[in-house]
Amino acid sequence: MESYTVDKLGFYGDFGGAFIPEILHRCVSDLQEAYLEIINSESFKQEYDELLRNYVGRPSPLYLSEQLSTKHGCKIYLKREDLNHTGAHKINNAIGQILIAKRMGKTRIIAETGAGQHGVATATVCALMQMKCIVYMGKTDVERQSVNVRKMEMLGATVMPVTSGNMTLKDATNEAIRDWCTNPTDTHYIIGSTVGPHPYPDMVARLQSVISEEIRKQLLEAEGREVPDYLIACVGGGSNAAGTIYNFLDDDVKIVLAEAGGKGVDSGESAATIHIGTVGIIHGCKTLLMQTEDGQIVEPYSISAGLDYPGVGPIHAHLATTKRAQVISIDDDEAIEAAFQLTRKEGIIPALESSHALAALNKIDFKPADVVVLTLSGRGDKDLDTYFQYSY
Ligand SMILES: *Cc1c(COP(=O)(O)O)cnc(C)c1O
């Protein structure tokens, strides 16, 4: 049977690994050696579970949407990560990583952020743990996302605007890596998704796997069975999707991943990495990525800031190429329509990222007996300015 989990060297089939400059070897190999032992230790588990419960507000509900169920002729449950503290799934990972950093004796945290969501989650846990926090953010993004910048600063973080390249996420990531090279002993780099060199994709997937752990229990209670027929999630770097499927990889369940088609997969303006990407190395990881023929990274585009990463987690590249997962590309317009549908029919304003997963429902033929679990990765508060530009 095909294995979908990581191997000893950090690979998922052909994808993953740790392709890093010599100067980072020490940082990365220290983390590789430490993370599993820490995650599996009783003291970590206790502190992590405690914070997930009382700080984040877990378990997040599994909500049966009558409206979506009627519309699609099956049973559709929403896994409500939008109800977490700070409004999305990212906090699960940020808390886990800061607890790991503490146990490794680190005193300084760095992070990169695009739209600012991961930056806010990181600044939040740094305030909670009283750790120094530096967030790298492209200057273009700093200007576009002023509320998140001010939130991070209010939380006590230092936001460093990055002026190289296109001044967006990719450039912020490069700058964070540069910082880590200069401060290897006291600093931990909190990566926000299942990307980067091994062990990050596996570490982040494990820290998000609480999502699927809860789904199994909640579905057993609601439906008398732990395994649904479909699991659906959106994919930027892939962390909410990885958390959603982690404890189901070897079960008989269809996995559907929604990626951002932007203005259309073939429009030249998309972030549909799995559809149009080719194999390459980005931020220390071998995966599918959007690049020109001579290997220059193509700037991605999506209406949703959380989905426009030019690469994708190696776990998802592997699931897609082995056909374990079906990948559906959702355009901006389809995501917007799905967002307004959920808002009007259920009174839930979803994050634009999650709206891509919702729109994928329209592209699947469900049978009446099907049980579907869709992860609502976040709430739409941060996207209101975008939503307000549309009227329905
Ligand atoms: C960041 C973000 C995403 C995309 O990141 P993944 O690592 O692919 O999960 C999706 N939804 C929300 C709400 C986000 O903030």
The ligand as a Gaussian input file, in Angstrom:
#p B3LYP/6-31G(d) Opt

LIG

0 1
 C       -3.810000      30.894000       5.905000
 C       -5.175000      30.416000       5.677000
 C       -5.450000      29.363000       4.759000
 C       -4.399000      28.740000       3.898000
 O       -3.385000      28.068000       4.570000
 P       -3.277000      26.495000       4.617000
 O       -1.954000      26.253000       5.207000
 O       -3.413000      25.967000       3.219000
 O       -4.384000      26.001000       5.478000
 C       -6.747000      28.913000       4.656000
 N       -7.751000      29.469000       5.371000
 C       -7.525000      30.477000       6.244000
 C       -8.678000      31.034000       6.987000
 C       -6.237000      30.980000       6.426000
 O       -6.041000      31.995000       7.280000

